[in-house]
């Protein structure tokens, strides 16, 4: 199953995520996760930072802010996100259409576990992040009490190759990211990290 070519799956998933009651119950029942942690992360976003949000899904973390670039590979998700913003771009997380060191912040909420190669995706996000910029996200991880469900969703083609919490730390560390913080909640781990170096000149993102 491919998120890019599965409009029904994308629509159903987005409906559940955007519905506060459904998402709260589903996150707790499926992943032993308190989804208010995700809402807290989203609320703390800096609106002045030039931010890439990928996969943006239907726009859970999106606001009508031209400095918040919402990107996704799924046309269905982008169509749904358009309800909240017009700063949208269809993009492959492995091959982002932005210059190196473009963004002040990169966000990737609940997407890495759907990817075949999360480490490569983090490498590309780090590339477009400016020195000193922040990478932040959430992902499901193995060895957190929900491996059988993860395997089922992998078999159905919905999930890719999520790692353990230790794997996630290694992926971040090997991409030259520092100040790494991992916060576990049920089977979900939130992470923040900073790209090494100092940024000297502002960059702007081109959104077609």
Secondary structure as UniProt FT lines:
FT   HELIX           3..5
FT   HELIX           7..18
FT   HELIX           20..31
FT   HELIX           36..43
FT   TURN            47..48
FT   STRAND          51..54
FT   TURN            57..61
FT   TURN            66..67
FT   STRAND          68..72
FT   HELIX           75..81
FT   TURN            82..84
FT   STRAND          88..90
FT   TURN            93..94
FT   TURN            100..101
FT   STRAND          103..109
FT   HELIX           112..114
FT   HELIX           118..128
FT   STRAND          129..140
FT   HELIX           147..155
FT   TURN            156..157
FT   HELIX           165..174
FT   TURN            175..176
FT   STRAND          177..185
FT   TURN            186..187
FT   STRAND          188..195
//
